[in-house]
């Protein structure tokens, strides 16, 4: 599909890719990995045709349809409803329909063969696209990515940046390109939406290249890993976990080969030095010299020096109770985020606050951190030293400060040398610490914020999406530091690998109530407890301060089933109307004068009837399930 030949790409004096070759085949599922700044986004732009290399060629298959999802799409603005934005993926089909209408009017008075042939070709294209289900498909994708049915008519510009990115992702998925390029597609997704996207991408037939820092996402989706390292591409068969094992084996083999070659070189050099002056050994010496000159040198495995290595330290041991909340409520105008919530956090608690976006997770953390007004009472325990890492940490950094100034202002009790030592642990050394905040990448800003958090020596951490913008080695370092942390923390994250093995309690917010999931993270993701919890689940979910959780869960599941039933009902009505229109066309005697046109309309009628029967079966099943659920209420 796409072939990269002898590609070299540079930015200023910095070389990102040097003389690389890569062939992308049909149907491949590829994970693109590498450290922050290695060139992943740049390589995707090169494949998409948005960049040209300084050297080499990019050859693309003719008429190849490429879809590229990246963070720069945020500049897109419109006042159209999000359903219309997503349905703009079908602009070609819409144009096809308009042309069919034009041709139909022309053929009423002109029976030219060319018009009839064009009409037939366009009608086949229209029917193949299964246009009758486009609206339903659009709604399914938008709702799968987390939108409520009531959101679909809201203007695009009224949503936050993260939600706008979801709409644009939906539009791209609906286009069904031959080659799908996804640059950090999970950045703005919560756990349920990520799971939906995984299932969706597993079913699409095209080629897909995914640049992501989410290990689980890559493990479930890709069959090949392409790593950018030292301006080169290294290709591994299998998912991310297989790549880790293969890379370690490759590096071990490379190091052994390097060491063996070094031993050979030393032996040859010793021979040359020893016998250089002896005429009887001149031929052997010259032979050894030529061998060394022709020898293709093997590089040693580079030591991993650009991975943060740190360990959180506590200033003091806190009392048994870290924090308690009593009858906490929070509303934004008419939107109630938390209602009469009570809880206790004890010393040593490692809590994961997870779930769908927009439920109030960040709001709760800001309340605990004292940065949000609320109703109710909050009590902090004895000797608790709290530190808060905000989701949008870049807003808390002064862009005019250098890295050193930013950290010095945050930790005035530390000497400059002590701060330099800490910054070194976060990969800022030498003159790097004099860089202004405003020129840093997202990953670098995240490491500055983590360094500030580290210097607090807090015993209670509030972490809101701490892995955003971090590459996989930095995520690993943070996970290791938190796993060894003796204090308490609450972490909001959608990164399953990061959370696994690091949290002991799972909280989530549903209907303005704080709930606790009685099970592990994997079971929560699989069951989608916040939406589908029922009394038949293997694991149970309970509200922390309200005993009627099972009743509310059943009612929520019932409402979800009811919405699904009503959705199918509307689809049936739409399909019936389409069938009636086709029946009117079949009743028109003029149609039978054109055998080809009649056969096409007849085939369309059979297809619609088949769709109607399938939908009718789903309707009856949904109705029966709804009746069963009503009996349980």
N, C-alpha and C positions, 0 to 999 in steps of 0.2 A: 504493500500500500504506500509506504513512505520509505525512502532510502536516503540516509545521510552518508556522504562520501567525503572523507578527508576534511572534515569541518574544523576550522579554527575560528574562535570567537573571542574578541577582546573588548574590554571597556577601559579606554585610556591606556594606562600602562599595565593594567591587570588582565591577565589571560584566564578566562574561565574554562574554555575547552580548547584542546590542542590536538589536531589531526585525528579526530575521532571518526569512527565508522559505525553505523547501526542500521539494520533493516527491520522495519516494523511490519509484521505479517498480519494477514486477515484473521480476525477472531481472537487475537491475543489479549490477555488480561495482564497488564504490566504495572508494577509498583515502581515509582521513581523516587529514590531516596538519596540523601546526602545532607551534610551539615548546612546550617544557615549560611547563605552566601555562596554555596558551592556552585549554583547556577541552574537549579531545577526549573524555576519559573522562566528563566532565559531560554533553556532548552525547549520548553513547551511552546514559547513564542516563536522559536525558530521553526518547529514542526508545523505550527499553525500558519506560518507565512507572515507573521507580524514583524519579524527581524530577518536580516540577511547576514550571512557569515562574511568575515573578512577573507576567508579562504574556503574552498570546497563547494560542494553542490548539494542541494536538497531536491530530490526527485519525488514527485507525488503522482499517484495514479490519476488518470484523467477522470474528470467529473467526481472526484473524491469530495464528499461532504464532511467537513470537519467542524465539530462543535467544541468551543474552548470556554471553560468556566474559570474565571480568575477574579481576584479581589478588585481590580481596576474597573470592573463592571458597575461599581457603586456610583459612578458618575452619571449613570443613566437616570433620567427623570421623566415622569409623565404624570398626568392627572387622571389617566384612565383607571378603571377598576382592575384589581389584580387578576381577575378571571380573564379579562380581555388581554392583559399583558401576556399572560401565559398562553392564551389561544392564538396570539400572533405567531406562534410556532407553526401554525397551519396556513400562513399567508398564501403559500403556493396553491393549496387546495381551495382557498377562498377565491383566488384569481381564476382557478379552473372552473369553479361553479359560475362565476360571473360570465366567463366566456361561453359556457354551455347555454346560459340564458340568451346571450346574444345570438348564438348559432340557431337556437330553437326558433327565435323570431324570424331570422333570415330564411330558414328552410320552409317557413309557412308559405312563402311566395317564390322560393328559389330552391329547386331540387338538384342543384349541382352536386356531382359526385364528390368533389373536393370538400365541400361543406359537410356532406354526410360522413365522409371518411374522418375528418377532423373531429366531428361530433362523437363518432364511435370511439376514437382513441381517447378523447378527453373523458368520456363517460366511463370507460374501462379504468382509467386512472382514478377517477372520482370514487368508483365503487371499491377498487382495491384498497383505497385509503380508509375504508370503513368509516366514512365521514359521519354516519349517523350516530356514532358513539364518541365523537370528538369532545363534545361538551362534558360527557360523563367521565371520559379519560382525564380531561383537564382537572375536573373537580377531585377525582381520585388522587391525582399526583399532588395537588395543592394540599389536600387534607392529609395525605401521607406525610408531607413535610411539615405538618403541625398546624395548619390553618383550620379555623372553625368554619362551618358552612356560612355563618353570619358574616365572616370576614371577606367573602369572595367578591362582594360588590363595593367594598371600600376602596377609595382611590389609592393608587400605588404610593403616592408621595406622603401619605399619612402614616406609613409604617416606618419603623426604625431601620437603620442600615442593615442589621442582621436579618430582619424579616424581608427586606427588599431583595437581599441576596438569595433568599429561599425562592422568591417568585421567579427570579432570573434563572435559577437552577431548574425549576419546574419547566420553564419555557424551553430550556436547552434539552432536557430529557424528552420532552414531547416532540422535539424535532427529529429524534432518532437518527443522529448523524452516523455515517459509516465509521468515523474515528472520533471518539469522545475523549477530550483532554480535560482533566479535572485537577485544578491546583488548590489544594487544601479545601475540599468540598465540605468537610465536617466542621469547619471553624465556627459556623453559626448555627449548628444543629444541636438539639438536645438528644438524650439517649433514645427516646421512642422514634424520633425522626431519623436518627442514624441507623437504627435497626431496619426501618422501612426502606431507606435508601440502599442498604446492603442487599435486601431481598430483591429490590427493583433491578439493581445493576447485575445481579446474578442471572437475571432472565433475559436481558437484552442481547441481541445477536451480534452487535458490532464489536469493533476493537476499542479497548479502553486503556488509557494511561492515567494513572492516579499518583499525584505527588501528595504525600500525606505523612504526618507525624503520628498518626494513630495506628498502633501495631495491630490491634484487633481488626480494624477496618481492612488493613492490607492482608492480614492472615485469611480472612473470609473471602476475599474477592480476587486476589491476583494469583497467577501461576508462574510469574517470572518477576524477578527484581533486577532493576538497572540502577546501579549506584554510581553517582558522580564523585570521584575522589582524585585529587591531585591532577585535575584537568583531563582525566580520562574516564571512560565508561567501563564498568565491570558488570558482566551479566551473569545472573545466577538463576537456575531453574528452581521453581517452587515458590512458596509464599515467604512472608517476612521471617518466620521462625526458621525455615529451611535456609534462608539466606544467611542468618546469623551463624548457623553451624558450618555452612560451606565457606563463609568468609574466614572464620577462624581456622578451618583446615587449610585454606589457600595460603593464609598468612604464615601458618606454621611450616608449610611446605616451602614457601618462598624464603623464610628465614633459614631453614636447614640448607636449602640449596645455596643461599648466599654464604653461609658459614663454610660449606664444603668448597665453594669456589675460592673463598678467601684463603683457605688452607692450601689449595692447589697453587694459587698465585704466590703465596709466601714460599712454598717449596720451590717453585720455578725461579723466583727471584734469588733465593739462597743458592741454588745451583749456578745461576748466572754469575753472581758475585764471587763464588768460590773458584770457578774455573775460567773466568773471563781472560786471565793472563796466560793460560796454558794453550799452546798451539795445537796440542793433540786433541783438545776438547772444543776447538773453535767451531766446528760444524754443529755439534750438539748445542753449544751456547747460542749460536745464531738461530737454530731451530726453536729453542726455548723463547728467544726474544720475539720471533715472528708469531709464535703461539699466543703470547701475551698481547701483542699488538692486535691480533685478529679476534681476541676473546671478547664476546659480548657480555659486558659486565652486568651482573644482577644486583639490583638495589636492595638494601636491607628494608625490613618492614619498619615504617616510620613509627616512632613512639607516639602514643596518643597523649598529646600535650594540651589539646584544646578542649578538654572536658572539665567542667567545674567540679571541684572536689571540696566539700565543706561538710560541717556537722553542726547543727543547731545546738547552742548551749543555753542553759537556763541560769538566770541570775540568782533565783532562790526557789526553794520548794514551796508550793502553795498549800493551803489547807485542803481538807477533804472535798468541800463544795467549791466548785469553780464559779458557777453562775446559776441563778434560777430566775425564771420569768413567771409572772402571775397575771393572768387575764390581759395578755398583750393583744392590742388591736391596732390595726393600721389601715387607713383608707386614703385613696387619692380621688377626691370628688366623690362620685357614686361607685367607684370601683373599690370594693373591700378586698384587701390582700390578706390580712390576718384578722381573725375574729376570736377573741376570748381564748387566746393560746397560753398554755402553761407548760413548763418543762423544768428539768434539772440537768445540769452538766456536772459530772463528778470528776475528780482528779484521775488522770489517766485515760479519760474517754477519747476515742478516735472516731469521730463522727463524719460520715459522708452525707452531705445534703444534696440530693439528686432529684431528677425528674424533669418534666417538660418546662420549657422556657415560659416566662410570663406569669409564673405561679407565686413569685414572691421570695425566691431564695436569696437573691442579692439584697432585697429589702430587709430580710431578717438579719443577715450578717451586718448590715449598716446599723440596725437597731442595737445589736449586741456590741458593736464597736463604738456606740455613742454618737453616731453621725447621722441619725435619723430620728425625728420626733415620733412619738407614739403614745397610745393610751395604755395604762396599766403600770405595773411595777417591775423593775429589774434589780436584782440583788447580786453584787459581785462578792465572791468569797475572800477569805483572808490571804494576804500576800499574793494575790493574782496579778501578774504582769502580762498585759494583753497587747498583741500586735495585729494589725489588720493589713492584708494585702488585697487591694481593690481590684475588681475585674478590669477596669479601665485605668490601670496603674500609670499609664503615660500622662494622664491628666493631673496626677499628683507630682510629676517631675517638672522642675523649672527648666524650660528649653534653653534659657540663656546661660544656665550654670554649666560648668564643666562637670565631668563625672566626679572628680575629687571634691569640688565645691558642693555638689548636691549631697554627697555622703557626709562631708564634714558638718554641714548645717544640720543634718539629721542626728549626728552623733558627736556633739561638742565635747564630750568627756574623753574621747579617744584622741591620741596623738596622730599626727600626719603619718608617721611610719606605721602605726598600728592599722590605720585605714588602708594604707598602701598594701600591707600584707593581706588584709581581708579582700581587697579588690583583686589581688593576684589570684586568690582562690576562685574568683568569678571571671577569670580570664582577661582581666584588665591589668596590663603591666606596662612599665616604661612610660613612654609619652602618651599611651592610650588613655590614661586617666585624665589627660588635659583636653580630650575631645569634648566639644559642646554637646549637650543632651540632644539638641535639635538635629544633629547629623547622624544620630545612631539609628541602627535598624531596629525593628520590633523586638527581635531576640536580644539585642544588646540592652535595650531599655528594660526588658523583663529581668535581665541579670542585675542591672543597677537596682531595681526595686527589690529583688531578692537579697542583695547585699545589705540594703537598708534594713530589711526585716531581720536578717542575721544579726546585725549589731544591736538590736533591741534586747537580746538575751531574754525574750519573753518566755513564760511558761504556759501561755494559752494563745494559740495562733488561730486567726480567722482568715481563711484563704479562699478567695473568689476567683475561680478559673486560673490557678497559678501556672498551668502548662501552656496557656495561650502564647504563641510566638516562639516557644522553645523548641529546639530540635530534639531528636530522640535521645542523644547522649545526655543533654542537659535535663531532660525529663527523668531519665534514669538516675542522674545524680541527685535531683530533688527528691525523688521517691526514696532513695537510699537514706538521705538525710532525715526525712520525716519518719521512716521506719525505725531509725535509731533514736528518734527524739523522745526523751523521757516524759515530756509534758503532755498537754491536752491540745486537741485542735478540732476545728470544724472545717471541712474542705468542700467547696462546691466545684464539681468537675463533671465533664461528660466523657472523659478518657477512661475507658474501662480498665485498660492495662495499668494505668497509674493508680487507680483506686483498689484494684484487687490485692488482697493481702495486707492492705494498709489501714483499713477501717474496720471497726468492731461493731458499730451501730449504723443503721441506715435510716435517715430521716427524709421525708418528702412532704410537700404541701399540696393539699387537695381541698377544694372548696373552702379556702381560707383557714383550714385546720392543719396543724402540724401532726403528721402521722409517722409511725415507726414500722418498718418492714421487718418481720420476724423471719429472716432467711439471709442468704448471702447475696452478693451483687449479681451473680450470674442468674440466679433464680428470679431476681427482681426484673432484670432485663427481659428474660424469656417470657415471663408471665405478664409483664406490663401491669404490675400490681395496681398502679394508680388509676387504671382504666378498666381492668377486667377482673379485679378481685372478687371472689365469690366464696361461699361456704364450702365448695368442693375443691378448692385449691389445696395442694400439698402443703404450701406455706400459707401463713395467715398474715393479715395486716391489721394493725390496730391504731386508733387515734390515741395520742399521748394523753389528751385531757378530755376525751369524750368516748364513752363506752359503746355508742351505737354505730361503730364503724362498719360492721357487717351489713347492717340495714341500709346505710348510706351507699355502700358499695353495690348492693343489689339494685338499689334505685338508679344509681348511675349507669350500671350495666343495662338496665331496662331502658333508660332514656337513649342510650347509644343504639340498642337494638331497634328501638322505635324509629330513630332517625334513619337507620339503614333501611327499614321497611318502607318508610315514606319516600326515600330516595328511589327504591326499586319501583314503587308505585308510580312516581313521576316519569320514570324511564319507560314504563309500560304505556302510559298515556301518550308520550311522544312517539313511541314506536307504532302505536295504533293509528295515530294521525298520518304518519308516513305511509303505512300500509293502505289507508283509505285513498291517499293521493295517487299511489301507484295503481290501485284498482280503478280509479277514474280514468287514468291513462289507458289501461287495458280495455276499458269500455268504449274507447273512442275508435270508431271504424277506420279512421284515417291511418291509425297505427299499423293495421294489418296490410297496408299497401307496401310497407317496407319490411321485408322478412327479417333482415339483420337487426333493425331497430326493435322489432317485436320480440325477437329472441333475447335481446339484452334486457328489455323491460320485464320479460317473463322470468329471467334468471334473477333479476333484482327482487322481484316479488317473492320468489322462493327463498332467497337469502333472508329477507325481512321476516318471512313466516318462521324460518328456522330460529332466528334471533328471538322472535316473540315467544316461541315455545320454551326455549332455554330460560328466558327471563321469567316466564310464567312459573316454571318449576322453582326458581330461586324465590319468587314472590310467595309461593305456597309454603316453602320451607321457612322463610322468614316469619310468615304469619303464625305458623305453628309454634315456633320458638318464642314469639312474642306472647302468645297465649300461655305457654308454660311459665314464662317469667312473671306474668300478671298473677298467676296462682300463688307464686312464692312471696309476693308483696303483701 
